[in-house]
Amino acid sequence: MNTPINTLQAATTLETLEPRSMMSVSMDNGIVAVTGSDAADYVQIFTDDSDGQAKLTVSVSTGDQTSVESFPMSEVKGVRVDGLGGDDWLFVDRNCDPTFNVPVTLFGGAGD
């Protein structure tokens, strides 16, 4: 005897989201790479030795999102910032530490 199988069918609805860019901070082969978003980003790069070890600190803020990353200064060979779109503010503070002598390249991107 065959038993009927009840199947449930559900409708699937997909919505398309607006394009998004996530800001990021990383280091590869000694180069610290900072990538902003298409929004207005605020990027600060400075050195800090509050724990006794010199480190390069990068703070990237967009709206209510903030990412802060630190890297041992002895491992940093250079910094590259790409702000992408938006009205970005890119700051590099070399006054705090005279050992902050690595090359820094800033690309403002398509924004103002």
Secondary structure, DSSP 8 states (H G I E B T S, - for coil): -----------------------EEEEETTEEEEE--SS-EEEEEEEE-TTSS-EEEEEEEETTEEEEEEEEGGG--EEEEE--SSS-EEEE--SS-TT--S-EEEE--S--
